[in-house]
Amino acid sequence: WSNDYGEFAAAIAIMGEDPAASWLTYLIVGLGFIFGAAAALVVRTSKERAILMEQLAFEKELESDQTDFLQAPVEPRLIPIDELPPLPLSPGGEGNE
């Protein structure tokens, strides 16, 4: 292709004949790779940040629950006898009668 045709137009024309011979092919593939890697980095960073924020919120909630638990007085409560579950039978107790 001649220089009068234009470098960009020649690159497009060469892509039609032999895509591996055109610099435009490699430019398109390279830019696609760079944009894909950048998008993956953004997604990974935002995901890690969301996980970190969730962990911080959980730890803060856990700390507040612990302080509430420590500050609240514990009142012992006895279970009435009629609400207790029955005792298990001893092994072999039924056959010994």
N, CA, C and O atoms as CSV, one atom per row, in Angstrom:
chain,resi,resn,atom,element,x,y,z
A,1,TRP,N,N,0.837,-1.173,0.000
A,1,TRP,CA,C,0.000,0.000,0.000
A,1,TRP,C,C,0.884,1.238,0.000
A,1,TRP,O,O,1.919,1.285,0.664
A,2,SER,N,N,0.458,2.227,-0.750
A,2,SER,CA,C,1.287,3.423,-0.904
A,2,SER,C,C,1.076,4.377,0.262
A,2,SER,O,O,0.087,4.277,0.988
A,3,ASN,N,N,2.014,5.303,0.436
A,3,ASN,CA,C,1.915,6.298,1.491
A,3,ASN,C,C,0.803,7.297,1.212
A,3,ASN,O,O,0.301,7.943,2.132
A,4,ASP,N,N,0.416,7.427,-0.053
A,4,ASP,CA,C,-0.666,8.352,-0.395
A,4,ASP,C,C,-2.018,7.834,0.106
A,4,ASP,O,O,-2.957,8.609,0.293
A,5,TYR,N,N,-2.106,6.560,0.314
A,5,TYR,CA,C,-3.362,5.942,0.752
A,5,TYR,C,C,-3.674,6.318,2.200
A,5,TYR,O,O,-4.843,6.368,2.585
A,6,GLY,N,N,-2.667,6.576,2.989
A,6,GLY,CA,C,-2.859,6.924,4.402
A,6,GLY,C,C,-2.519,5.734,5.289
A,6,GLY,O,O,-2.886,4.598,4.991
A,7,GLU,N,N,-1.823,6.006,6.369
A,7,GLU,CA,C,-1.367,4.913,7.231
A,7,GLU,C,C,-2.526,4.189,7.903
A,7,GLU,O,O,-2.526,2.960,7.969
A,8,PHE,N,N,-3.512,4.927,8.402
A,8,PHE,CA,C,-4.648,4.296,9.078
A,8,PHE,C,C,-5.502,3.505,8.094
A,8,PHE,O,O,-5.920,2.385,8.388
A,9,ALA,N,N,-5.761,4.094,6.919
A,9,ALA,CA,C,-6.543,3.385,5.901
A,9,ALA,C,C,-5.800,2.137,5.436
A,9,ALA,O,O,-6.419,1.104,5.181
A,10,ALA,N,N,-4.468,2.227,5.324
A,10,ALA,CA,C,-3.678,1.066,4.924
A,10,ALA,C,C,-3.742,-0.018,5.996
A,10,ALA,O,O,-3.821,-1.202,5.669
A,11,ALA,N,N,-3.710,0.369,7.266
A,11,ALA,CA,C,-3.795,-0.613,8.353
A,11,ALA,C,C,-5.129,-1.337,8.323
A,11,ALA,O,O,-5.189,-2.543,8.561
A,12,ILE,N,N,-6.205,-0.603,8.031
A,12,ILE,CA,C,-7.525,-1.237,7.930
A,12,ILE,C,C,-7.578,-2.161,6.722
A,12,ILE,O,O,-8.115,-3.265,6.808
A,13,ALA,N,N,-7.027,-1.719,5.603
A,13,ALA,CA,C,-7.026,-2.553,4.403
A,13,ALA,C,C,-6.191,-3.819,4.609
A,13,ALA,O,O,-6.579,-4.896,4.156
A,14,ILE,N,N,-5.059,-3.696,5.284
A,14,ILE,CA,C,-4.214,-4.865,5.547
A,14,ILE,C,C,-4.927,-5.832,6.483
A,14,ILE,O,O,-4.766,-7.045,6.353
A,15,MET,N,N,-5.716,-5.312,7.426
A,15,MET,CA,C,-6.476,-6.194,8.315
A,15,MET,C,C,-7.430,-7.066,7.520
A,15,MET,O,O,-7.686,-8.211,7.895
A,16,GLY,N,N,-7.961,-6.534,6.423
A,16,GLY,CA,C,-8.862,-7.322,5.588
A,16,GLY,C,C,-8.144,-8.442,4.859
A,16,GLY,O,O,-8.715,-9.512,4.650
A,17,GLU,N,N,-6.907,-8.209,4.472
A,17,GLU,CA,C,-6.151,-9.223,3.736
A,17,GLU,C,C,-5.450,-10.201,4.675
A,17,GLU,O,O,-5.583,-11.416,4.529
A,18,ASP,N,N,-4.701,-9.661,5.641
A,18,ASP,CA,C,-3.922,-10.495,6.560
A,18,ASP,C,C,-3.921,-9.813,7.926
A,18,ASP,O,O,-3.075,-8.955,8.180
A,19,PRO,N,N,-4.844,-10.174,8.803
A,19,PRO,CA,C,-4.964,-9.486,10.091
A,19,PRO,C,C,-3.692,-9.529,10.931
A,19,PRO,O,O,-3.429,-8.588,11.681
A,20,ALA,N,N,-2.899,-10.587,10.829
A,20,ALA,CA,C,-1.683,-10.690,11.635
A,20,ALA,C,C,-0.602,-9.729,11.165
A,20,ALA,O,O,0.354,-9.488,11.903
A,21,ALA,N,N,-0.717,-9.171,9.962
A,21,ALA,CA,C,0.300,-8.264,9.430
A,21,ALA,C,C,0.019,-6.806,9.775
A,21,ALA,O,O,0.856,-5.945,9.505
A,22,SER,N,N,-1.131,-6.509,10.360
A,22,SER,CA,C,-1.497,-5.121,10.623
A,22,SER,C,C,-1.221,-4.749,12.077
A,22,SER,O,O,-1.539,-5.508,12.992
A,23,TRP,N,N,-0.626,-3.576,12.279
A,23,TRP,CA,C,-0.385,-3.089,13.631
A,23,TRP,C,C,-1.695,-2.764,14.328
A,23,TRP,O,O,-1.766,-2.783,15.557
A,24,LEU,N,N,-2.731,-2.466,13.557
A,24,LEU,CA,C,-4.031,-2.127,14.131
A,24,LEU,C,C,-4.639,-3.330,14.852
A,24,LEU,O,O,-5.324,-3.164,15.862
A,25,THR,N,N,-4.394,-4.531,14.343
A,25,THR,CA,C,-4.890,-5.743,15.004
A,25,THR,C,C,-4.312,-5.849,16.407
A,25,THR,O,O,-5.032,-6.100,17.374
A,26,TYR,N,N,-2.999,-5.654,16.503
A,26,TYR,CA,C,-2.343,-5.765,17.802
A,26,TYR,C,C,-2.739,-4.626,18.737
A,26,TYR,O,O,-2.802,-4.806,19.953
A,27,LEU,N,N,-3.004,-3.462,18.166
A,27,LEU,CA,C,-3.459,-2.341,18.979
A,27,LEU,C,C,-4.823,-2.649,19.589
A,27,LEU,O,O,-5.046,-2.407,20.775
A,28,ILE,N,N,-5.727,-3.179,18.782
A,28,ILE,CA,C,-7.075,-3.499,19.270
A,28,ILE,C,C,-7.006,-4.573,20.355
A,28,ILE,O,O,-7.641,-4.447,21.402
A,29,VAL,N,N,-6.232,-5.628,20.099
A,29,VAL,CA,C,-6.099,-6.705,21.084
A,29,VAL,C,C,-5.423,-6.187,22.356
A,29,VAL,O,O,-5.842,-6.527,23.462
A,30,GLY,N,N,-4.394,-5.378,22.207
A,30,GLY,CA,C,-3.688,-4.829,23.367
A,30,GLY,C,C,-4.569,-3.929,24.208
A,30,GLY,O,O,-4.566,-4.019,25.436
A,31,LEU,N,N,-5.331,-3.053,23.547
A,31,LEU,CA,C,-6.235,-2.180,24.294
A,31,LEU,C,C,-7.328,-2.979,24.994
A,31,LEU,O,O,-7.718,-2.667,26.119
A,32,GLY,N,N,-7.817,-4.010,24.315
A,32,GLY,CA,C,-8.815,-4.875,24.952
A,32,GLY,C,C,-8.264,-5.540,26.203
A,32,GLY,O,O,-8.947,-5.630,27.224
A,33,PHE,N,N,-7.022,-6.005,26.117
A,33,PHE,CA,C,-6.386,-6.624,27.277
A,33,PHE,C,C,-6.207,-5.617,28.410
A,33,PHE,O,O,-6.484,-5.923,29.569
A,34,ILE,N,N,-5.746,-4.424,28.070
A,34,ILE,CA,C,-5.524,-3.401,29.100
A,34,ILE,C,C,-6.836,-3.000,29.764
A,34,ILE,O,O,-6.898,-2.879,30.988
A,35,PHE,N,N,-7.885,-2.791,28.970
A,35,PHE,CA,C,-9.183,-2.433,29.550
A,35,PHE,C,C,-9.741,-3.565,30.406
A,35,PHE,O,O,-10.307,-3.317,31.470
A,36,GLY,N,N,-9.585,-4.801,29.950
A,36,GLY,CA,C,-10.055,-5.945,30.737
A,36,GLY,C,C,-9.323,-6.075,32.056
A,36,GLY,O,O,-9.938,-6.327,33.092
A,37,ALA,N,N,-8.005,-5.904,32.021
A,37,ALA,CA,C,-7.217,-5.984,33.254
A,37,ALA,C,C,-7.577,-4.846,34.206
A,37,ALA,O,O,-7.655,-5.050,35.418
A,38,ALA,N,N,-7.793,-3.660,33.667
A,38,ALA,CA,C,-8.167,-2.520,34.508
A,38,ALA,C,C,-9.538,-2.748,35.148
A,38,ALA,O,O,-9.736,-2.451,36.326
A,39,ALA,N,N,-10.478,-3.274,34.369
A,39,ALA,CA,C,-11.811,-3.554,34.915
A,39,ALA,C,C,-11.733,-4.618,36.007
A,39,ALA,O,O,-12.398,-4.500,37.036
A,40,ALA,N,N,-10.923,-5.657,35.786
A,40,ALA,CA,C,-10.759,-6.699,36.804
A,40,ALA,C,C,-10.148,-6.127,38.075
A,40,ALA,O,O,-10.540,-6.511,39.177
A,41,LEU,N,N,-9.200,-5.222,37.935
A,41,LEU,CA,C,-8.572,-4.596,39.095
A,41,LEU,C,C,-9.578,-3.752,39.874
A,41,LEU,O,O,-9.596,-3.775,41.105
A,42,VAL,N,N,-10.409,-3.013,39.156
A,42,VAL,CA,C,-11.424,-2.185,39.816
A,42,VAL,C,C,-12.423,-3.062,40.559
A,42,VAL,O,O,-12.783,-2.768,41.699
A,43,VAL,N,N,-12.871,-4.135,39.919
A,43,VAL,CA,C,-13.843,-5.027,40.559
A,43,VAL,C,C,-13.227,-5.687,41.788
A,43,VAL,O,O,-13.864,-5.760,42.839
A,44,ARG,N,N,-12.002,-6.164,41.662
A,44,ARG,CA,C,-11.343,-6.825,42.793
A,44,ARG,C,C,-11.146,-5.849,43.946
A,44,ARG,O,O,-11.371,-6.206,45.103
A,45,THR,N,N,-10.731,-4.632,43.650
A,45,THR,CA,C,-10.508,-3.637,44.694
A,45,THR,C,C,-11.812,-3.282,45.394
A,45,THR,O,O,-11.853,-3.180,46.620
A,46,SER,N,N,-12.878,-3.092,44.621
A,46,SER,CA,C,-14.157,-2.739,45.239
A,46,SER,C,C,-14.709,-3.906,46.046
A,46,SER,O,O,-15.338,-3.697,47.083
A,47,LYS,N,N,-14.481,-5.127,45.585
A,47,LYS,CA,C,-14.958,-6.301,46.318
A,47,LYS,C,C,-14.200,-6.447,47.634
A,47,LYS,O,O,-14.804,-6.723,48.670
A,48,GLU,N,N,-12.871,-6.261,47.598
A,48,GLU,CA,C,-12.075,-6.341,48.824
A,48,GLU,C,C,-12.480,-5.243,49.800
A,48,GLU,O,O,-12.520,-5.461,51.010
A,49,ARG,N,N,-12.777,-4.072,49.270
A,49,ARG,CA,C,-13.191,-2.977,50.147
A,49,ARG,C,C,-14.547,-3.285,50.776
A,49,ARG,O,O,-14.758,-3.010,51.957
A,50,ALA,N,N,-15.462,-3.853,50.000
A,50,ALA,CA,C,-16.775,-4.201,50.543
A,50,ALA,C,C,-16.643,-5.264,51.631
A,50,ALA,O,O,-17.327,-5.199,52.653
A,51,ILE,N,N,-15.766,-6.241,51.412
A,51,ILE,CA,C,-15.554,-7.283,52.419
A,51,ILE,C,C,-14.945,-6.678,53.678
A,51,ILE,O,O,-15.343,-7.025,54.790
A,52,LEU,N,N,-13.983,-5.773,53.509
A,52,LEU,CA,C,-13.356,-5.117,54.656
A,52,LEU,C,C,-14.378,-4.302,55.441
A,52,LEU,O,O,-14.395,-4.345,56.671
A,53,MET,N,N,-15.229,-3.561,54.736
A,53,MET,CA,C,-16.246,-2.758,55.419
A,53,MET,C,C,-17.232,-3.658,56.159
A,53,MET,O,O,-17.668,-3.330,57.262
A,54,GLU,N,N,-17.582,-4.789,55.554
A,54,GLU,CA,C,-18.494,-5.729,56.203
A,54,GLU,C,C,-17.857,-6.307,57.469
A,54,GLU,O,O,-18.529,-6.448,58.491
A,55,GLN,N,N,-16.570,-6.639,57.406
A,55,GLN,CA,C,-15.878,-7.161,58.584
A,55,GLN,C,C,-15.806,-6.112,59.688
A,55,GLN,O,O,-16.001,-6.425,60.862
A,56,LEU,N,N,-15.529,-4.881,59.313
A,56,LEU,CA,C,-15.467,-3.814,60.316
A,56,LEU,C,C,-16.826,-3.600,60.976
A,56,LEU,O,O,-16.905,-3.407,62.190
A,57,ALA,N,N,-17.886,-3.632,60.185
A,57,ALA,CA,C,-19.227,-3.469,60.741
A,57,ALA,C,C,-19.563,-4.633,61.672
A,57,ALA,O,O,-20.158,-4.433,62.732
A,58,PHE,N,N,-19.181,-5.844,61.276
A,58,PHE,CA,C,-19.442,-7.019,62.111
A,58,PHE,C,C,-18.683,-6.925,63.430
A,58,PHE,O,O,-19.239,-7.214,64.490
A,59,GLU,N,N,-17.399,-6.516,63.368
A,59,GLU,CA,C,-16.607,-6.386,64.592
A,59,GLU,C,C,-17.175,-5.303,65.505
A,59,GLU,O,O,-17.197,-5.462,66.726
A,60,LYS,N,N,-17.629,-4.213,64.915
A,60,LYS,CA,C,-18.210,-3.136,65.719
A,60,LYS,C,C,-19.500,-3.611,66.385
A,60,LYS,O,O,-19.749,-3.311,67.552
A,61,GLU,N,N,-20.315,-4.351,65.641
A,61,GLU,CA,C,-21.553,-4.892,66.202
A,61,GLU,C,C,-21.237,-5.906,67.298
A,61,GLU,O,O,-21.911,-5.943,68.328
A,62,LEU,N,N,-20.224,-6.718,67.078
A,62,LEU,CA,C,-19.825,-7.714,68.069
A,62,LEU,C,C,-19.344,-7.040,69.346
A,62,LEU,O,O,-19.676,-7.480,70.446
A,63,GLU,N,N,-18.564,-5.973,69.203
A,63,GLU,CA,C,-18.091,-5.241,70.380
A,63,GLU,C,C,-19.253,-4.615,71.145
A,63,GLU,O,O,-19.273,-4.647,72.375
A,64,SER,N,N,-20.214,-4.050,70.431
A,64,SER,CA,C,-21.353,-3.434,71.113
A,64,SER,C,C,-22.209,-4.498,71.789
A,64,SER,O,O,-22.744,-4.261,72.872
A,65,ASP,N,N,-22.347,-5.676,71.161
A,65,ASP,CA,C,-23.098,-6.766,71.785
A,65,ASP,C,C,-22.396,-7.254,73.045
A,65,ASP,O,O,-23.050,-7.574,74.038
A,66,GLN,N,N,-21.063,-7.313,73.011
A,66,GLN,CA,C,-20.315,-7.766,74.181
A,66,GLN,C,C,-20.440,-6.773,75.323
A,66,GLN,O,O,-20.583,-7.174,76.478
A,67,THR,N,N,-20.388,-5.490,75.017
A,67,THR,CA,C,-20.517,-4.500,76.091
A,67,THR,C,C,-21.931,-4.517,76.652
A,67,THR,O,O,-22.113,-4.361,77.859
A,68,ASP,N,N,-22.940,-4.703,75.798
A,68,ASP,CA,C,-24.314,-4.803,76.287
A,68,ASP,C,C,-24.475,-6.038,77.161
A,68,ASP,O,O,-25.148,-5.996,78.191
A,69,PHE,N,N,-23.857,-7.132,76.749
A,69,PHE,CA,C,-23.962,-8.379,77.503
A,69,PHE,C,C,-23.284,-8.242,78.865
A,69,PHE,O,O,-23.788,-8.740,79.872
A,70,LEU,N,N,-22.138,-7.563,78.885
A,70,LEU,CA,C,-21.418,-7.405,80.141
A,70,LEU,C,C,-22.117,-6.427,81.076
A,70,LEU,O,O,-22.015,-6.565,82.295
A,71,GLN,N,N,-22.815,-5.458,80.538
A,71,GLN,CA,C,-23.484,-4.466,81.367
A,71,GLN,C,C,-24.831,-4.964,81.883
A,71,GLN,O,O,-25.287,-4.512,82.933
A,72,ALA,N,N,-25.470,-5.875,81.174
A,72,ALA,CA,C,-26.788,-6.349,81.578
A,72,ALA,C,C,-26.645,-7.327,82.744
A,72,ALA,O,O,-25.847,-8.262,82.671
A,73,PRO,N,N,-27.414,-7.121,83.824
A,73,PRO,CA,C,-27.347,-8.064,84.944
A,73,PRO,C,C,-28.009,-9.386,84.550
A,73,PRO,O,O,-29.047,-9.411,83.887
A,74,VAL,N,N,-27.390,-10.460,84.969
A,74,VAL,CA,C,-27.917,-11.784,84.659
A,74,VAL,C,C,-28.723,-12.264,85.852
A,74,VAL,O,O,-28.210,-12.358,86.967
A,75,GLU,N,N,-29.983,-12.566,85.607
A,75,GLU,CA,C,-30.848,-13.061,86.671
A,75,GLU,C,C,-30.945,-14.575,86.532
A,75,GLU,O,O,-31.393,-15.075,85.500
A,76,PRO,N,N,-30.531,-15.304,87.558
A,76,PRO,CA,C,-30.656,-16.761,87.460
A,76,PRO,C,C,-32.122,-17.169,87.504
A,76,PRO,O,O,-32.915,-16.611,88.262
A,77,ARG,N,N,-32.460,-18.129,86.696
A,77,ARG,CA,C,-33.845,-18.592,86.617
A,77,ARG,C,C,-33.835,-20.098,86.763
A,77,ARG,O,O,-33.170,-20.796,85.998
A,78,LEU,N,N,-34.554,-20.590,87.720
A,78,LEU,CA,C,-34.662,-22.027,87.919
A,78,LEU,C,C,-35.857,-22.552,87.139
A,78,LEU,O,O,-36.901,-21.905,87.059
A,79,ILE,N,N,-35.684,-23.732,86.570
A,79,ILE,CA,C,-36.769,-24.364,85.818
A,79,ILE,C,C,-37.628,-25.146,86.806
A,79,ILE,O,O,-37.096,-25.931,87.590
A,80,PRO,N,N,-38.944,-24.949,86.784
A,80,PRO,CA,C,-39.818,-25.722,87.682
A,80,PRO,C,C,-39.692,-27.221,87.395
A,80,PRO,O,O,-39.418,-27.628,86.266
A,81,ILE,N,N,-39.896,-28.028,88.427
A,81,ILE,CA,C,-39.719,-29.482,88.308
A,81,ILE,C,C,-40.645,-30.076,87.262
A,81,ILE,O,O,-40.238,-30.973,86.524
A,82,ASP,N,N,-41.877,-29.600,87.181
A,82,ASP,CA,C,-42.815,-30.195,86.217
A,82,ASP,C,C,-42.448,-29.866,84.767
A,82,ASP,O,O,-42.977,-30.503,83.855
A,83,GLU,N,N,-41.554,-28.887,84.519
A,83,GLU,CA,C,-41.115,-28.563,83.163
A,83,GLU,C,C,-39.810,-29.251,82.781
A,83,GLU,O,O,-39.380,-29.149,81.632
A,84,LEU,N,N,-39.174,-29.944,83.711
A,84,LEU,CA,C,-37.927,-30.640,83.419
A,84,LEU,C,C,-38.190,-31.853,82.535
A,84,LEU,O,O,-39.240,-32.482,82.663
A,85,PRO,N,N,-37.267,-32.197,81.644
A,85,PRO,CA,C,-37.453,-33.397,80.823
A,85,PRO,C,C,-37.255,-34.644,81.685
A,85,PRO,O,O,-36.561,-34.595,82.700
A,86,PRO,N,N,-37.861,-35.754,81.282
A,86,PRO,CA,C,-37.717,-36.978,82.086
A,86,PRO,C,C,-36.286,-37.510,82.012
A,86,PRO,O,O,-35.573,-37.275,81.037
A,87,LEU,N,N,-35.887,-38.219,83.042
A,87,LEU,CA,C,-34.562,-38.824,83.082
A,87,LEU,C,C,-34.514,-40.006,82.121
A,87,LEU,O,O,-35.514,-40.707,81.963
A,88,PRO,N,N,-33.382,-40.240,81.481
A,88,PRO,CA,C,-33.291,-41.401,80.591
A,88,PRO,C,C,-33.250,-42.690,81.405
A,88,PRO,O,O,-32.737,-42.725,82.524
A,89,LEU,N,N,-33.804,-43.745,80.815
A,89,LEU,CA,C,-33.796,-45.045,81.480
A,89,LEU,C,C,-32.392,-45.613,81.460
A,89,LEU,O,O,-31.642,-45.408,80.507
A,90,SER,N,N,-32.042,-46.327,82.513
A,90,SER,CA,C,-30.717,-46.943,82.554
A,90,SER,C,C,-30.681,-48.108,81.576
A,90,SER,O,O,-31.711,-48.744,81.351
A,91,PRO,N,N,-29.531,-48.405,80.992
A,91,PRO,CA,C,-29.458,-49.503,80.020
A,91,PRO,C,C,-29.769,-50.839,80.686
A,91,PRO,O,O,-29.217,-51.182,81.732
A,92,GLY,N,N,-30.664,-51.575,80.051
A,92,GLY,CA,C,-31.039,-52.893,80.569
A,92,GLY,C,C,-31.990,-52.829,81.733
A,92,GLY,O,O,-32.264,-53.856,82.355
A,93,GLY,N,N,-32.499,-51.670,82.048
A,93,GLY,CA,C,-33.395,-51.531,83.196
A,93,GLY,C,C,-34.741,-52.179,82.980
A,93,GLY,O,O,-35.337,-52.669,83.939
A,94,GLU,N,N,-35.247,-52.202,81.755
A,94,GLU,CA,C,-36.565,-52.781,81.506
A,94,GLU,C,C,-36.518,-54.307,81.529
A,94,GLU,O,O,-37.494,-54.944,81.926
A,95,GLY,N,N,-35.415,-54.894,81.117
A,95,GLY,CA,C,-35.339,-56.355,81.043
A,95,GLY,C,C,-35.059,-57.006,82.376
A,95,GLY,O,O,-35.113,-58.233,82.462
A,96,ASN,N,N,-34.761,-56.249,83.430
A,96,ASN,CA,C,-34.405,-56.817,84.728
A,96,ASN,C,C,-35.611,-57.039,85.615
A,96,ASN,O,O,-35.436,-57.517,86.735
A,97,GLU,N,N,-36.787,-56.734,85.202
A,97,GLU,CA,C,-37.963,-56.847,86.069
A,97,GLU,C,C,-38.353,-58.241,86.348
A,97,GLU,O,O,-39.326,-58.479,87.064
